[in-house]
Each structure stands twice: as C-alpha cells, then as structure tokens.
C-alpha cells in the first residue's frame, strides 16, 4: 500500500503531471507515441528561500518564487519532449549555470504572475469606478463589493473560456488526475487506476484555490483604503498586492489544517468550488501517467532514505 512519507504537492503539465516533495520533483508525460517519459530533478538547497518560507506573510511570496521556478522547468520539459520521437536526442545547446537558469525561470514566472494579478486587480478597480457616477453605487463599501464581483466574474469567465480549448481541457484533466492520486494515497488505499478513478478530483491544498482567496482577502484589505480619487485607488491596489498575496497564502495554509474540523471546513469551500473549473475528470491513460509520476517520486524518496541509512 502506498502512503506518502512526506507532504507531496504537484501540478499538471503538458500531457502529464509533476509531483514534488521537500527534496525532489518528478514529472511524467505521455508522449505522442503513447510511451511515458519521466524527468527527475533534485531540488537545490536554497537557504534564503528556506528561511523566507518560515516567516508568516512573507513565506507566501517566497513559495511563489520557488513554485514558479520548479513548475516552469517541468512545464518546459513537457513541452520540449512531448513531440520528440523515441530514441531521438535533444539538440546540443549551451546550458546556463543551474543558479542562473533557476533565477531566470523564477523571474519570468513571478513576473507573469504579477502581470496577471495587476491586470485582474487594476481593471476591476477601474471598471467599478465607472459606476461611482451613480450616487447609489458610489459608497465606499458598495464600490468594494462591485470591484470584487467584477474580479470574480472575470476570473470565472476566463477559466471557463480557456477550458474550452483542447490543450487546456487536457491540462485540467491531468490536474484532476494529480488530485485524485494524492487523495487516493492520503486515504491509505492501494494506488491503482481503479482506486484513483473513484477518488475526488478536488483537494484542499490546491494552488488554484489561492486565486479565489486573493479576491476574498483583497476585498477586506481594500476596505481600509480610499477608493477616491481613482489614481489613489489604483496606487493602493498595486502597493498592497504583496500583502494580499501573503495573507491569501496564510488562508490557503489554514484551509489545509481546517479540513478535518467540521466548523472550519467552510473556509475551504470557495477554493474547492473553483476547482470544478480548474479540474476535469481524467481518463485512465491520464491516471496511469499520474500514478507513474507519483511512484517515481516515491522511488527517489526511498533511495534517499537508503543512502542516509547506508
């Protein structure tokens, strides 16, 4: 019976799944010839990141940097190797130093995230301000309610529309497979296709829940700052973005701890509801890939323990 020896997280990648623990990250993809290929990576020790991840509020930002770098490198592997024919080698190319490459990937990932957050933060604030010309909709509270409502509408519409594209639909199916594998393992059941298939595709630790928590947390944070004039409103949205991200990460951590406490489970509901959009039911071939990735990570962990004992 498979049981997770250490906390395991993961994410969907192009035609596959990546799982990671504190020391290793492993991806498995289904190539276009139907074979499965893995990419295994030992996580470098980054002391500043490790220290930063222990500081409340700030640890969310450090976790974002780390997850952006790790996730992007595995997504790049999937994109590069999916269409490569069996036995075909990657073209020779000059490789950057590991630290330089990691920092570059992290910078691009974080920059993309912040650009997206700015777009989904400033645009709703601007659109909500247009309603302030109506006296009944110009109050501070109603303006914040309107802004949050516009954010949610944009978020749900965006996720729904991209889920209609074949590539993203399959990505969301692999996302569902990732959750099902973790839920199966955490329930203590044998890791088989049949058991994974009937497991839930929703999970309390899902990073996509973080998106909706930024909207909810942002609503309360922005209540304490003015909405007029518009330039002040937008300036505060930008300045407080790291605060919103940090607090939202703490809420995400809390939902994981609260999942076994009946009275507190309600905290996690918005994030779980969002996962009905960001995950889809996988087929058996996708489940097989997710199982393959998880078992490869387990082997890495077993080898690490054996080396420590030896």
Phi and psi in degrees as GROMACS dihedral restraints (atoms count N, CA, C in turn):
[ dihedral_restraints ]
;  ai    aj    ak    al  type     phi  dphi    fc
    3     4     5     6     1   -84.8    20    10
    4     5     6     7     1   131.1    20    10
    6     7     8     9     1  -135.7    20    10
    7     8     9    10     1   140.3    20    10
    9    10    11    12     1   -71.4    20    10
   10    11    12    13     1   125.6    20    10
   12    13    14    15     1   -81.4    20    10
   13    14    15    16     1   -23.8    20    10
   15    16    17    18     1  -144.9    20    10
   16    17    18    19     1   159.6    20    10
   18    19    20    21     1   -54.6    20    10
   19    20    21    22     1   131.7    20    10
   21    22    23    24     1  -119.9    20    10
   22    23    24    25     1   133.6    20    10
   24    25    26    27     1  -121.4    20    10
   25    26    27    28     1   178.1    20    10
   27    28    29    30     1  -171.7    20    10
   28    29    30    31     1  -179.6    20    10
   30    31    32    33     1  -161.3    20    10
   31    32    33    34     1   157.7    20    10
   33    34    35    36     1   -81.8    20    10
   34    35    36    37     1   143.4    20    10
   36    37    38    39     1  -128.6    20    10
   37    38    39    40     1   179.2    20    10
   39    40    41    42     1   -60.7    20    10
   40    41    42    43     1   116.3    20    10
   42    43    44    45     1    54.6    20    10
   43    44    45    46     1    36.2    20    10
   45    46    47    48     1  -176.6    20    10
   46    47    48    49     1  -168.6    20    10
   48    49    50    51     1  -139.0    20    10
   49    50    51    52     1   142.6    20    10
   51    52    53    54     1  -115.0    20    10
   52    53    54    55     1   131.3    20    10
   54    55    56    57     1  -117.6    20    10
   55    56    57    58     1   148.5    20    10
   57    58    59    60     1  -147.2    20    10
   58    59    60    61     1   151.3    20    10
   60    61    62    63     1  -125.3    20    10
   61    62    63    64     1  -159.1    20    10
   63    64    65    66     1   -68.7    20    10
   64    65    66    67     1   -24.0    20    10
   66    67    68    69     1  -115.7    20    10
   67    68    69    70     1   -26.2    20    10
   69    70    71    72     1  -136.5    20    10
   70    71    72    73     1   158.6    20    10
   72    73    74    75     1  -134.7    20    10
   73    74    75    76     1   134.7    20    10
   75    76    77    78     1  -132.1    20    10
   76    77    78    79     1   131.6    20    10
   78    79    80    81     1  -114.1    20    10
   79    80    81    82     1   147.2    20    10
   81    82    83    84     1  -131.5    20    10
   82    83    84    85     1   133.7    20    10
   84    85    86    87     1  -127.6    20    10
   85    86    87    88     1   151.2    20    10
   87    88    89    90     1   -94.5    20    10
   88    89    90    91     1   110.7    20    10
   90    91    92    93     1   -76.6    20    10
   91    92    93    94     1   170.9    20    10
   93    94    95    96     1   -69.9    20    10
   94    95    96    97     1    -9.1    20    10
   96    97    98    99     1   -97.5    20    10
   97    98    99   100     1    11.2    20    10
   99   100   101   102     1    78.4    20    10
  100   101   102   103     1    -2.3    20    10
  102   103   104   105     1   -80.5    20    10
  103   104   105   106     1   162.8    20    10
  105   106   107   108     1  -108.9    20    10
  106   107   108   109     1   131.0    20    10
  108   109   110   111     1  -122.7    20    10
  109   110   111   112     1   142.9    20    10
  111   112   113   114     1  -115.6    20    10
  112   113   114   115     1   156.7    20    10
  114   115   116   117     1  -133.0    20    10
  115   116   117   118     1   115.1    20    10
  117   118   119   120     1  -111.6    20    10
  118   119   120   121     1   135.6    20    10
  120   121   122   123     1  -140.0    20    10
  121   122   123   124     1   125.1    20    10
  123   124   125   126     1   -83.2    20    10
  124   125   126   127     1   130.2    20    10
  126   127   128   129     1   -73.2    20    10
  127   128   129   130     1   128.7    20    10
  129   130   131   132     1   -68.5    20    10
  130   131   132   133     1   150.5    20    10
  132   133   134   135     1   -80.8    20    10
  133   134   135   136     1   116.2    20    10
  135   136   137   138     1  -118.4    20    10
  136   137   138   139     1    96.5    20    10
  138   139   140   141     1   -63.0    20    10
  139   140   141   142     1   -40.1    20    10
  141   142   143   144     1   -65.4    20    10
  142   143   144   145     1   -40.0    20    10
  144   145   146   147     1   -64.7    20    10
  145   146   147   148     1   -43.2    20    10
  147   148   149   150     1   -62.0    20    10
  148   149   150   151     1   -41.1    20    10
  150   151   152   153     1   -67.7    20    10
  151   152   153   154     1   -44.5    20    10
  153   154   155   156     1   -61.0    20    10
  154   155   156   157     1   -33.2    20    10
  156   157   158   159     1   -73.5    20    10
  157   158   159   160     1    -4.4    20    10
  159   160   161   162     1   -99.3    20    10
  160   161   162   163     1    -6.0    20    10
  162   163   164   165     1   -95.2    20    10
  163   164   165   166     1   115.7    20    10
  165   166   167   168     1   -53.4    20    10
  166   167   168   169     1   145.4    20    10
  168   169   170   171     1    75.0    20    10
  169   170   171   172     1   -48.2    20    10
  171   172   173   174     1   -76.2    20    10
  172   173   174   175     1   -26.9    20    10
  174   175   176   177     1   -64.0    20    10
  175   176   177   178     1   -25.4    20    10
  177   178   179   180     1   -63.7    20    10
  178   179   180   181     1   -39.6    20    10
  180   181   182   183     1   -68.7    20    10
  181   182   183   184     1   -40.6    20    10
  183   184   185   186     1   -67.4    20    10
  184   185   186   187     1   -38.9    20    10
  186   187   188   189     1   -64.2    20    10
  187   188   189   190     1   -34.9    20    10
  189   190   191   192     1   -64.4    20    10
  190   191   192   193     1   -43.8    20    10
  192   193   194   195     1   -61.0    20    10
  193   194   195   196     1   -47.4    20    10
  195   196   197   198     1   -65.4    20    10
  196   197   198   199     1   -45.9    20    10
  198   199   200   201     1   -66.9    20    10
  199   200   201   202     1   -33.4    20    10
  201   202   203   204     1   -64.2    20    10
  202   203   204   205     1   -43.0    20    10
  204   205   206   207     1   -67.8    20    10
  205   206   207   208     1   -49.4    20    10
  207   208   209   210     1   -63.1    20    10
  208   209   210   211     1   -46.3    20    10
  210   211   212   213     1   -64.3    20    10
  211   212   213   214     1   -41.0    20    10
  213   214   215   216     1   -66.6    20    10
  214   215   216   217     1   -39.2    20    10
  216   217   218   219     1   -65.3    20    10
  217   218   219   220     1   -37.3    20    10
  219   220   221   222     1   -76.5    20    10
  220   221   222   223     1   -33.0    20    10
  222   223   224   225     1   -66.3    20    10
  223   224   225   226     1   -37.7    20    10
  225   226   227   228     1   -64.0    20    10
  226   227   228   229     1   -41.4    20    10
  228   229   230   231     1   -58.2    20    10
  229   230   231   232     1   -47.2    20    10
  231   232   233   234     1   -62.5    20    10
  232   233   234   235     1   -43.6    20    10
  234   235   236   237     1   -65.5    20    10
  235   236   237   238     1   -38.3    20    10
  237   238   239   240     1   -74.2    20    10
  238   239   240   241     1   -38.3    20    10
  240   241   242   243     1   -95.7    20    10
  241   242   243   244     1   -16.5    20    10
  243   244   245   246     1   -56.6    20    10
  244   245   246   247     1   -42.8    20    10
  246   247   248   249     1   -96.4    20    10
  247   248   249   250     1     4.6    20    10
  249   250   251   252     1   -77.4    20    10
  250   251   252   253     1   133.6    20    10
  252   253   254   255     1   -71.1    20    10
  253   254   255   256     1   153.3    20    10
  255   256   257   258     1   -54.7    20    10
  256   257   258   259     1   132.9    20    10
  258   259   260   261     1    81.9    20    10
  259   260   261   262     1    -9.9    20    10
  261   262   263   264     1   -77.2    20    10
  262   263   264   265     1   131.8    20    10
  264   265   266   267     1   -88.4    20    10
  265   266   267   268     1   155.2    20    10
  267   268   269   270     1   -69.5    20    10
  268   269   270   271     1   146.1    20    10
  270   271   272   273     1   -63.2    20    10
  271   272   273   274     1   144.3    20    10
  273   274   275   276     1   -66.8    20    10
  274   275   276   277     1   135.6    20    10
  276   277   278   279     1  -154.2    20    10
  277   278   279   280     1   156.5    20    10
  279   280   281   282     1   -72.2    20    10
  280   281   282   283     1   131.7    20    10
  282   283   284   285     1  -102.7    20    10
  283   284   285   286     1   138.7    20    10
  285   286   287   288     1   -74.9    20    10
  286   287   288   289     1   162.5    20    10
  288   289   290   291     1   -61.4    20    10
  289   290   291   292     1   150.6    20    10
  291   292   293   294     1   -58.3    20    10
  292   293   294   295     1   -44.6    20    10
  294   295   296   297     1   -66.0    20    10
  295   296   297   298     1   -44.3    20    10
  297   298   299   300     1   -61.8    20    10
  298   299   300   301     1   -44.2    20    10
  300   301   302   303     1   -63.6    20    10
  301   302   303   304     1   -44.1    20    10
  303   304   305   306     1   -62.0    20    10
  304   305   306   307     1   -44.3    20    10
  306   307   308   309     1   -64.7    20    10
  307   308   309   310     1   -38.2    20    10
  309   310   311   312     1   -64.2    20    10
  310   311   312   313     1   -45.5    20    10
  312   313   314   315     1   -64.9    20    10
  313   314   315   316     1   -41.9    20    10
  315   316   317   318     1   -62.5    20    10
  316   317   318   319     1   -42.9    20    10
  318   319   320   321     1   -61.5    20    10
  319   320   321   322     1   -45.3    20    10
  321   322   323   324     1   -63.5    20    10
  322   323   324   325     1   -43.1    20    10
  324   325   326   327     1   -63.9    20    10
  325   326   327   328     1   -46.1    20    10
  327   328   329   330     1   -67.5    20    10
  328   329   330   331     1   -40.2    20    10
  330   331   332   333     1   -61.5    20    10
  331   332   333   334     1   -42.7    20    10
  333   334   335   336     1   -63.4    20    10
  334   335   336   337     1   -41.7    20    10
  336   337   338   339     1   -63.3    20    10
  337   338   339   340     1   -47.3    20    10
  339   340   341   342     1   -66.8    20    10
  340   341   342   343     1   -35.3    20    10
  342   343   344   345     1   -63.3    20    10
  343   344   345   346     1   -44.3    20    10
  345   346   347   348     1   -62.8    20    10
  346   347   348   349     1   -42.4    20    10
  348   349   350   351     1   -65.3    20    10
  349   350   351   352     1   -39.1    20    10
  351   352   353   354     1   -63.3    20    10
  352   353   354   355     1   -42.2    20    10
  354   355   356   357     1   -62.0    20    10
  355   356   357   358     1   -45.8    20    10
  357   358   359   360     1   -79.9    20    10
  358   359   360   361     1    -4.2    20    10
  360   361   362   363     1  -102.3    20    10
  361   362   363   364     1   -48.1    20    10
  363   364   365   366     1   -76.6    20    10
  364   365   366   367     1   -39.5    20    10
  366   367   368   369     1   -62.4    20    10
  367   368   369   370     1   -47.4    20    10
  369   370   371   372     1   -61.5    20    10
  370   371   372   373     1   -37.0    20    10
  372   373   374   375     1   -63.5    20    10
  373   374   375   376     1   -41.9    20    10
  375   376   377   378     1   -66.1    20    10
  376   377   378   379     1   -45.7    20    10
  378   379   380   381     1   -63.9    20    10
  379   380   381   382     1   -39.5    20    10
  381   382   383   384     1   -64.8    20    10
  382   383   384   385     1   -35.3    20    10
  384   385   386   387     1   -64.5    20    10
  385   386   387   388     1   -25.7    20    10
  387   388   389   390     1   -64.9    20    10
  388   389   390   391     1   -27.9    20    10
  390   391   392   393     1   -78.5    20    10
  391   392   393   394     1   -10.5    20    10
  393   394   395   396     1   -68.7    20    10
  394   395   396   397     1   -12.2    20    10
  396   397   398   399     1   -71.2    20    10
  397   398   399   400     1   -16.3    20    10
  399   400   401   402     1   -94.0    20    10
  400   401   402   403     1   119.3    20    10
  402   403   404   405     1   -50.5    20    10
  403   404   405   406     1   -39.7    20    10
  405   406   407   408     1   -68.5    20    10
  406   407   408   409     1   -17.5    20    10
  408   409   410   411     1  -114.8    20    10
  409   410   411   412     1    14.9    20    10
  411   412   413   414     1   -98.3    20    10
  412   413   414   415     1    -7.3    20    10
  414   415   416   417     1   -66.4    20    10
  415   416   417   418     1   157.2    20    10
  417   418   419   420     1   -60.2    20    10
  418   419   420   421     1   -48.3    20    10
  420   421   422   423     1   -65.8    20    10
  421   422   423   424     1   -47.4    20    10
  423   424   425   426     1   -65.0    20    10
  424   425   426   427     1   -32.0    20    10
  426   427   428   429     1   -65.5    20    10
  427   428   429   430     1   -39.8    20    10
  429   430   431   432     1   -69.8    20    10
  430   431   432   433     1   -35.8    20    10
  432   433   434   435     1   -64.6    20    10
  433   434   435   436     1   -44.7    20    10
  435   436   437   438     1   -60.9    20    10
  436   437   438   439     1   -43.8    20    10
  438   439   440   441     1   -61.8    20    10
  439   440   441   442     1   -45.8    20    10
  441   442   443   444     1   -64.1    20    10
  442   443   444   445     1   -38.7    20    10
  444   445   446   447     1   -64.3    20    10
  445   446   447   448     1   -40.7    20    10
  447   448   449   450     1   -65.7    20    10
  448   449   450   451     1   -40.2    20    10
  450   451   452   453     1   -59.0    20    10
  451   452   453   454     1   -48.1    20    10
  453   454   455   456     1   -63.2    20    10
  454   455   456   457     1   -40.6    20    10
  456   457   458   459     1   -62.6    20    10
  457   458   459   460     1   -45.6    20    10
  459   460   461   462     1   -63.6    20    10
  460   461   462   463     1   -42.4    20    10
  462   463   464   465     1   -63.2    20    10
  463   464   465   466     1   -50.0    20    10
  465   466   467   468     1   -65.5    20    10
  466   467   468   469     1   -40.5    20    10
  468   469   470   471     1   -64.4    20    10
  469   470   471   472     1   -43.7    20    10
  471   472   473   474     1   -61.3    20    10
  472   473   474   475     1   -48.5    20    10
  474   475   476   477     1   -64.2    20    10
  475   476   477   478     1   -39.6    20    10
  477   478   479   480     1   -65.3    20    10
  478   479   480   481     1   -44.7    20    10
  480   481   482   483     1   -65.5    20    10
  481   482   483   484     1   -43.5    20    10
  483   484   485   486     1   -70.5    20    10
  484   485   486   487     1   -26.2    20    10
  486   487   488   489     1   -68.7    20    10
  487   488   489   490     1   -14.9    20    10
  489   490   491   492     1   -80.2    20    10
  490   491   492   493     1   -17.5    20    10
  492   493   494   495     1   -78.1    20    10
  493   494   495   496     1   142.3    20    10
  495   496   497   498     1   -56.6    20    10
  496   497   498   499     1   -42.5    20    10
  498   499   500   501     1   -63.5    20    10
  499   500   501   502     1   -48.8    20    10
  501   502   503   504     1   -69.9    20    10
  502   503   504   505     1   -34.8    20    10
  504   505   506   507     1   -59.0    20    10
  505   506   507   508     1   -44.5    20    10
  507   508   509   510     1   -68.5    20    10
  508   509   510   511     1   -35.1    20    10
  510   511   512   513     1   -61.3    20    10
  511   512   513   514     1   -42.8    20    10
  513   514   515   516     1   -68.7    20    10
  514   515   516   517     1   -29.7    20    10
  516   517   518   519     1   -67.2    20    10
  517   518   519   520     1   -42.5    20    10
  519   520   521   522     1   -66.3    20    10
  520   521   522   523     1   -32.3    20    10
  522   523   524   525     1   -61.5    20    10
  523   524   525   526     1   -43.3    20    10
  525   526   527   528     1   -63.2    20    10
  526   527   528   529     1   -39.5    20    10
  528   529   530   531     1   -63.8    20    10
  529   530   531   532     1   -40.1    20    10
  531   532   533   534     1   -59.2    20    10
  532   533   534   535     1   -48.2    20    10
  534   535   536   537     1   -62.6    20    10
  535   536   537   538     1   -42.0    20    10
  537   538   539   540     1   -62.2    20    10
  538   539   540   541     1   -41.1    20    10
  540   541   542   543     1   -63.3    20    10
  541   542   543   544     1   -47.3    20    10
  543   544   545   546     1   -63.3    20    10
  544   545   546   547     1   -42.6    20    10
  546   547   548   549     1   -63.6    20    10
  547   548   549   550     1   -38.5    20    10
  549   550   551   552     1   -63.8    20    10
  550   551   552   553     1   -46.3    20    10
  552   553   554   555     1   -63.5    20    10
  553   554   555   556     1   -45.6    20    10
  555   556   557   558     1   -69.4    20    10
  556   557   558   559     1   -19.8    20    10
  558   559   560   561     1   -83.1    20    10
  559   560   561   562     1    -9.7    20    10
  561   562   563   564     1    85.9    20    10
  562   563   564   565     1     7.1    20    10
  564   565   566   567     1   -85.3    20    10
  565   566   567   568     1   153.5    20    10
  567   568   569   570     1   -57.6    20    10
  568   569   570   571     1   143.0    20    10
  570   571   572   573     1   -85.1    20    10
  571   572   573   574     1    85.1    20    10
  573   574   575   576     1  -122.0    20    10
  574   575   576   577     1   162.0    20    10
  576   577   578   579     1   -58.8    20    10
  577   578   579   580     1   -40.8    20    10
  579   580   581   582     1   -63.4    20    10
  580   581   582   583     1   -45.1    20    10
  582   583   584   585     1   -69.2    20    10
  583   584   585   586     1   -38.3    20    10
  585   586   587   588     1   -67.3    20    10
  586   587   588   589     1   -39.2    20    10
  588   589   590   591     1   -57.2    20    10
  589   590   591   592     1   -38.6    20    10
  591   592   593   594     1   -90.3    20    10
  592   593   594   595     1    -1.5    20    10
  594   595   596   597     1   -77.0    20    10
  595   596   597   598     1   159.4    20    10
  597   598   599   600     1   -71.0    20    10
  598   599   600   601     1   144.3    20    10
  600   601   602   603     1   -90.0    20    10
  601   602   603   604     1     2.4    20    10
  603   604   605   606     1  -102.2    20    10
  604   605   606   607     1   145.3    20    10
  606   607   608   609     1  -146.8    20    10
  607   608   609   610     1   140.9    20    10
  609   610   611   612     1   -64.3    20    10
  610   611   612   613     1   -32.1    20    10
  612   613   614   615     1   -89.2    20    10
  613   614   615   616     1     7.1    20    10
  615   616   617   618     1   -60.7    20    10
  616   617   618   619     1   132.0    20    10
  618   619   620   621     1   -67.8    20    10
  619   620   621   622     1   -23.8    20    10
  621   622   623   624     1   -68.0    20    10
  622   623   624   625     1   -22.8    20    10
  624   625   626   627     1   -62.2    20    10
  625   626   627   628     1   -27.5    20    10
  627   628   629   630     1   -57.5    20    10
  628   629   630   631     1   -34.3    20    10
  630   631   632   633     1   -60.2    20    10
  631   632   633   634     1   -47.2    20    10
  633   634   635   636     1   -74.4    20    10
  634   635   636   637     1   -28.6    20    10
  636   637   638   639     1   -67.6    20    10
  637   638   639   640     1   -31.2    20    10
  639   640   641   642     1   -65.6    20    10
  640   641   642   643     1   -32.1    20    10
  642   643   644   645     1   -70.3    20    10
  643   644   645   646     1   -46.4    20    10
  645   646   647   648     1   -66.6    20    10
  646   647   648   649     1   -48.1    20    10
  648   649   650   651     1   -64.4    20    10
  649   650   651   652     1   -41.8    20    10
  651   652   653   654     1   -59.3    20    10
  652   653   654   655     1   -36.9    20    10
  654   655   656   657     1   -57.3    20    10
  655   656   657   658     1   -46.7    20    10
  657   658   659   660     1   -73.3    20    10
  658   659   660   661     1   -37.3    20    10
  660   661   662   663     1   -65.1    20    10
  661   662   663   664     1   -43.0    20    10
  663   664   665   666     1   -74.2    20    10
  664   665   666   667     1   -11.1    20    10
  666   667   668   669     1   -64.9    20    10
  667   668   669   670     1   -23.8    20    10
  669   670   671   672     1   -90.9    20    10
  670   671   672   673     1    -1.4    20    10
  672   673   674   675     1  -120.1    20    10
  673   674   675   676     1   155.7    20    10
  675   676   677   678     1   -69.4    20    10
  676   677   678   679     1   155.4    20    10
  678   679   680   681     1  -105.9    20    10
  679   680   681   682     1    -7.2    20    10
  681   682   683   684     1  -127.9    20    10
  682   683   684   685     1   143.8    20    10
  684   685   686   687     1   -71.9    20    10
  685   686   687   688     1   175.7    20    10
  687   688   689   690     1   -61.1    20    10
  688   689   690   691     1   -41.7    20    10
  690   691   692   693     1   -64.5    20    10
  691   692   693   694     1   -33.3    20    10
  693   694   695   696     1   -68.3    20    10
  694   695   696   697     1   -42.1    20    10
  696   697   698   699     1   -58.3    20    10
  697   698   699   700     1   -48.4    20    10
  699   700   701   702     1   -67.0    20    10
  700   701   702   703     1   -37.7    20    10
  702   703   704   705     1   -62.8    20    10
  703   704   705   706     1   -42.2    20    10
  705   706   707   708     1   -67.0    20    10
  706   707   708   709     1   -34.7    20    10
  708   709   710   711     1   -61.7    20    10
  709   710   711   712     1   -41.4    20    10
  711   712   713   714     1   -70.6    20    10
  712   713   714   715     1   -46.8    20    10
  714   715   716   717     1   -63.8    20    10
  715   716   717   718     1   -34.8    20    10
  717   718   719   720     1   -92.2    20    10
  718   719   720   721     1     0.7    20    10
  720   721   722   723     1   -58.1    20    10
  721   722   723   724     1   -44.9    20    10
  723   724   725   726     1   -61.4    20    10
  724   725   726   727     1   -34.6    20    10
  726   727   728   729     1   -65.4    20    10
  727   728   729   730     1   -44.6    20    10
  729   730   731   732     1   -62.5    20    10
  730   731   732   733     1   -42.5    20    10
  732   733   734   735     1   -63.5    20    10
  733   734   735   736     1   -45.3    20    10
  735   736   737   738     1   -62.5    20    10
  736   737   738   739     1   -45.6    20    10
  738   739   740   741     1   -66.7    20    10
  739   740   741   742     1   -38.2    20    10
  741   742   743   744     1   -64.2    20    10
  742   743   744   745     1   -37.5    20    10
  744   745   746   747     1   -63.9    20    10
  745   746   747   748     1   -39.2    20    10
  747   748   749   750     1   -64.9    20    10
  748   749   750   751     1   -38.0    20    10
  750   751   752   753     1   -64.4    20    10
  751   752   753   754     1   -41.4    20    10
  753   754   755   756     1   -61.0    20    10
  754   755   756   757     1   -41.5    20    10
  756   757   758   759     1   -63.4    20    10
  757   758   759   760     1   -39.4    20    10
  759   760   761   762     1   -64.9    20    10
  760   761   762   763     1   -39.0    20    10
  762   763   764   765     1   -63.3    20    10
  763   764   765   766     1   -34.0    20    10
  765   766   767   768     1   -67.2    20    10
  766   767   768   769     1   -39.7    20    10
  768   769   770   771     1   -72.9    20    10
  769   770   771   772     1   -26.9    20    10
  771   772   773   774     1   -89.4    20    10
  772   773   774   775     1    -2.6    20    10
  774   775   776   777     1   -64.1    20    10
  775   776   777   778     1   -24.5    20    10
  777   778   779   780     1   -99.7    20    10
  778   779   780   781     1     7.2    20    10
  780   781   782   783     1  -112.1    20    10
  781   782   783   784     1   110.2    20    10
  783   784   785   786     1   -52.5    20    10
  784   785   786   787     1   -46.1    20    10
  786   787   788   789     1   -67.9    20    10
  787   788   789   790     1   -18.9    20    10
  789   790   791   792     1  -106.2    20    10
  790   791   792   793     1    -4.9    20    10
  792   793   794   795     1   -61.3    20    10
  793   794   795   796     1   -25.8    20    10
  795   796   797   798     1   -59.9    20    10
  796   797   798   799     1   -26.4    20    10
  798   799   800   801     1   -60.3    20    10
  799   800   801   802     1   -34.0    20    10
  801   802   803   804     1   -84.7    20    10
  802   803   804   805     1   -12.7    20    10
  804   805   806   807     1   -57.2    20    10
  805   806   807   808     1   -45.3    20    10
  807   808   809   810     1   -57.2    20    10
  808   809   810   811     1   -41.4    20    10
  810   811   812   813     1   -66.7    20    10
  811   812   813   814     1   -39.4    20    10
  813   814   815   816     1   -66.2    20    10
  814   815   816   817     1   -39.8    20    10
  816   817   818   819     1   -61.7    20    10
  817   818   819   820     1   -40.7    20    10
  819   820   821   822     1   -61.9    20    10
  820   821   822   823     1   -31.0    20    10
  822   823   824   825     1   -67.5    20    10
  823   824   825   826     1   -15.5    20    10
  825   826   827   828     1   -66.8    20    10
  826   827   828   829     1   -21.0    20    10
  828   829   830   831     1   -92.1    20    10
  829   830   831   832     1   -38.1    20    10
  831   832   833   834     1   -90.5    20    10
  832   833   834   835     1    -3.8    20    10
  834   835   836   837     1  -128.3    20    10
  835   836   837   838     1   153.1    20    10
  837   838   839   840     1  -137.9    20    10
  838   839   840   841     1   160.4    20    10
  840   841   842   843     1   -66.4    20    10
  841   842   843   844     1   124.5    20    10
  843   844   845   846     1   -83.9    20    10
  844   845   846   847     1   160.3    20    10
  846   847   848   849     1   -90.2    20    10
  847   848   849   850     1   174.9    20    10
  849   850   851   852     1   -64.1    20    10
  850   851   852   853     1   -34.1    20    10
  852   853   854   855     1   -66.3    20    10
  853   854   855   856     1   -34.2    20    10
  855   856   857   858     1   -73.0    20    10
  856   857   858   859     1   -36.8    20    10
  858   859   860   861     1   -62.9    20    10
  859   860   861   862     1   -40.1    20    10
  861   862   863   864     1   -59.5    20    10
  862   863   864   865     1   -41.0    20    10
  864   865   866   867     1   -63.8    20    10
  865   866   867   868     1   -43.3    20    10
  867   868   869   870     1   -64.0    20    10
  868   869   870   871     1   -41.6    20    10
  870   871   872   873     1   -63.0    20    10
  871   872   873   874     1   -42.9    20    10
  873   874   875   876     1   -58.3    20    10
  874   875   876   877     1   -44.4    20    10
  876   877   878   879     1   -64.8    20    10
  877   878   879   880     1   -43.4    20    10
  879   880   881   882     1   -65.3    20    10
  880   881   882   883     1   -43.2    20    10
  882   883   884   885     1   -66.6    20    10
  883   884   885   886     1   -33.2    20    10
  885   886   887   888     1   -65.3    20    10
  886   887   888   889     1   -38.2    20    10
  888   889   890   891     1   -66.5    20    10
  889   890   891   892     1   -39.8    20    10
  891   892   893   894     1   -60.8    20    10
  892   893   894   895     1   -39.2    20    10
  894   895   896   897     1   -64.1    20    10
  895   896   897   898     1   -40.1    20    10
  897   898   899   900     1   -61.5    20    10
  898   899   900   901     1   -41.8    20    10
  900   901   902   903     1   -68.0    20    10
  901   902   903   904     1   -39.4    20    10
  903   904   905   906     1   -62.4    20    10
  904   905   906   907     1   -43.0    20    10
  906   907   908   909     1   -62.7    20    10
  907   908   909   910     1   -38.2    20    10
  909   910   911   912     1   -63.6    20    10
  910   911   912   913     1   -41.9    20    10
  912   913   914   915     1   -67.3    20    10
  913   914   915   916     1   -40.5    20    10
  915   916   917   918     1   -64.4    20    10
  916   917   918   919     1   -41.1    20    10
  918   919   920   921     1   -65.7    20    10
  919   920   921   922     1   -36.0    20    10
  921   922   923   924     1   -67.3    20    10
  922   923   924   925     1   -37.1    20    10
  924   925   926   927     1   -77.3    20    10
  925   926   927   928     1   -30.0    20    10
